[in-house]
Amino acid sequence: MKGIILVFCLSFFSLGLFGGNTTEFHWKPTHHSFDSIVNLLEKGFISDDNNHNRDKQINLLYSIAKATPDKPVFLWRAAFWDARAQLKKSNIDSTLCLIEKAYNMVDSIHYSYDYMRIKHLRTILHKKKVHLIYKELKEIAEYYSSINDLFMLAHAYIDMGNILSRLQDNTKALEYLQKADTYYKQLKEPIYEAKNQLNIANVLYLLDDKQQADDMLMKLLSNPVCVKDTSFFINTLLLLSEHDDFHNQEFIFKAYNLSKHFANKGLSIYSTTYVGLYYQNKNQIDSALFFYKKAYDLVNERNADLLVPILKNMSECYAVMHHLDSAYVYLNQYEIYKDSLNQANSLAEIRRIESRSAIEKYEAELRQTEERSRFQFILTFMICTFIICIAILVCYIFWKRHREEKIKKQLQELENKELTTRLEKEALQNNYFKVELASKERELTSNSLIIMEKNQVLKSLLEEIEKEKEVGHVNSNTMIKIGKDIKRHLGTNDEWEFFKIQFEKVHPDFFSKLKSLYPSITEGELRLCSYIRIGMENKQIAQMLSLQPDSVKKTRYRIRKKMGIELEDSLEDSLRNI
């Protein structure tokens, strides 16, 4: 009995929760009046049970669609909301017809949200294999996630959770339902949050977490959302009656009394059956049979899942009363329906196993695709990172090489600049030295000329004195003394030594280099070379050395011969190069 009511509740709340986001709408704007009506339908579809008002709003949608035939969006949206309204009234055939009409009309390219909303409702109503429904819901959920429609994403998760629960994959089902619960809390949607709590409690029962499920259901009993929704409240009471022995009677009879005034045949059958079961457990067989018969009269023969437990319990009650004929009749019917139900359940179990296997395969393929995508992303990222690193390295190498070349160029320019400065400085120094050398040479030449002039004067004086001596105008002793003094100062070695010192200041190591290069040169020839070096002419040299010019020429010839100077070469230039 418990399993039957759980399946019923899951199906009921999967369809019942299908609504729109009350905080943000994703319908593409079309017409102000039309969009306003759609917004009203979105907001009031679950909280408002006034079918008359809803039908009036949908008729207005059809009127706008009829007035604007050039815009088919109005017609397919009107058909969609009409399908939702028919589903609310449990008119399944009309719902399927309308949703198929909307699905065939919708422009999936320009109105992708319309397409997904219509496809969502069509998917959960369509009689396809469960794994195909799950696959479509997965794609729909991905779309809602991509546009950040958390409200419809929560609905899709509930549908997926309920499918997995029917396939007995309750752990995975609980994950989806809890995700939906998180989104409802985030969006502050108390109605949808409360109704999803019943889905979660159902799955917790199936996972044998009865305490948490009971605590959740007890909180729902005091929740205004649950109290206002009669069918929701009845389901909560019946579920609690299965596990709370202390309040069992209270919950069962409260559910039964509510179902009597609520036009829901399925809930009436369940609540009546629960009352019969309560009396049977209390051994009040007459009362139990009374309620079982009421439930039996309400149930349809096609609903074998509801009929089998009723027939079994009635057979047991008649057996207790020793009405064996009646017990046999109901037992026989029970066996017939049970066999039929077992066959159906066996087929359902096969389909369940196939569907669960197909879903697991689909999920595995999705994981493999995600892993491949992740691997591809990581590989691409690593390749890009490697390329970027190589590019950075190449750029660094080029930058470093450019920098080194730039530094090298700067250093070269600096060195060239320093070299230029140094050369300029050396040139200035050379010019200075040349000027200084020329000045010193002029000074030497001047001194030499002064000495030569002095010697000339002294010679003239000596000649005058000699003349005066011959005439007898001068005393011979005085003449001798003056002559000695003049000769002492005429062409002395002191003058040469003085000149030599001054010359070596101007041309250091000249004599030593000349002597080392040409050892056969005499002291007198060295003296002549020094005079030639400072640019004195033969006549001046002859006067300096008290020689005849021809003697000077002969000495120059000997020097040229000793130095190995050719006739076409200049002696002066050779001496300047030393």
C-alpha positions, 0 to 999 in steps of 0.5 A: 500500500505504501509503495502505491501511494508514493508513486501516486504522490510523485506523479501528482507533484511532478505535474502540479509543480510545473509553473513559471518563475514569479520573480523573472520571466523569460518569455520574449515580449510580444504584445503588452496585453497578451504578455500581461495575461501570460504573467498573470497565468504564470503567477497564479497557476499554482496558488489560484485554483479558480478554473473559471478565471483561468479559462477567461484569461486563456480565452482572451489569449485566443482572442488576441491570437485570432485578431493577429493571425500574422503572428503565430506566437500568440496562438502557440502560447495560447495553446500552451496555457490551454494545455496547462489548464486542461492538465489542471482539470485532469483532461489528459487527452485534451492536454496532449492534443493542445501541447502537440499543436503548440509544439508543431507551431512553435518557432524554435529558432527565434523563440527558444524559450517558448520551444523549451517550455512547450517541449518540457510539458510535452516531454513529461506527458508523452508516452516514451521510454523513460530513459528518452524522457530523462535524456530530453529533460537533461537537455531542457535542464541544461538550457534553463541553466544556460539562461539562468532560469533557476525556477524552471531548472528546479522544475526540471530537476524535480521531474528528473528526480521523480523519474529516477525514483520510479527507477529506484535510483533514489540516491540520485533522485534525492540529489536532484530534488535537494538541488530544486529545494535549494533554488526554491529557497534562493528564489523565495518561493514558499509554495513550490518549496513546500510541495517539493518537501513532500517529494523529498520526504517520499524519497527519504522513506524509500531510502529508509530515512524515516525519521527525517522524512517524518520530521519533514512531513510534520512540519508540512502539516503546520505549513500554510501552503500545505493547509490551503492545498487539500490534496497536498494536505491529504497526501501528507496525512496519509504518508504520516499515518504509515509511520506515526502509530501514536497519531495514526487514527487522527491522521487517517480520519482527518484525511478521510473526512477531507477527501469526502469533500474534495473531488479527487477520486484517487485520494478518496480511494486511498483514504477510504482504504486506509480507514478500512486498514485501520479498523482491520488492525483494530479487529473491527472487521465489520467496519473494515469491510464497510470501508473496503467495500466503499473503496472497492466501489470507487476503484476502476478495474483497470487500476489493478494496483489499487484493487489488489490490496483491497481484494486481499484485505476483504478476503482476510476480513471474510476469513476472520468472520468465517464467511469462507465463500465470500473469502474465497470469492475475493481471494480468487479475484485477488489472485486473478488481479494479482497475476495480472498485476504481477505480469504488468509489474514484471514487464514494468520491472524489465522496462525499469531495468532497461531504462535505468541501464540506458540512463546509466549508459547515457550518464556514463557517456555524458561523463566521458564527454565531459572528461574528454572536453575537460581533457581537451580543455586541459590539453589545449590550455597546456599547449597554449601555455607552452606556446605562450611560454615559448613565445615569451622565451623567444621574445625574451631572447630577442629582447635580451639580444636587442638589449645586449646589442643596444648596450654593446652599441652604446658601449661602442659609441661610448668607446668611440666617443672616449677614443675620439676624446682621447685622440682629440686630447692626444692631438691637442697634446701633440700639437702642444708638444709640437708647439713646445718642441718648436719653441724649445728648438727655436730657443736652442737655435736662438741660444746657438746663434747667440753663442755663435754671435758671441764667438764671432764678436770674440774672434773679431776682438781677438783680431783687433787686439792682434792688429793693435799688438802688431802696431804696438798700441797695446802692452804685450802682457796685457795683450797676452792676458786679454787674448787668453781670456778671449780664447778661454771663452771662445768655443769652449766645451762648457758651451757644448755641454750647456747646449747638450743639456738643453737639447736633451730636454727637448729631444730626450735620448736622442744621443743615446739612441743615435749612438746605439743605432750607429756606434761608429759615430764620433762625439763631434759627429753627434754634435753636428747631428744635433745642430742639423736636428734643430734645423741649423744650416751648414754655414751656421754650424761651421761658425758654431764649430769654428770650421769651414763650410766644406768641412761641415759638408764632408762631415755630413757626408760621413754621417750619411754613409755611417747611417746608410742614408741614400742620396735621394733621402734627407739627412734632416728627416732621418735625424728627426725620426730618431 
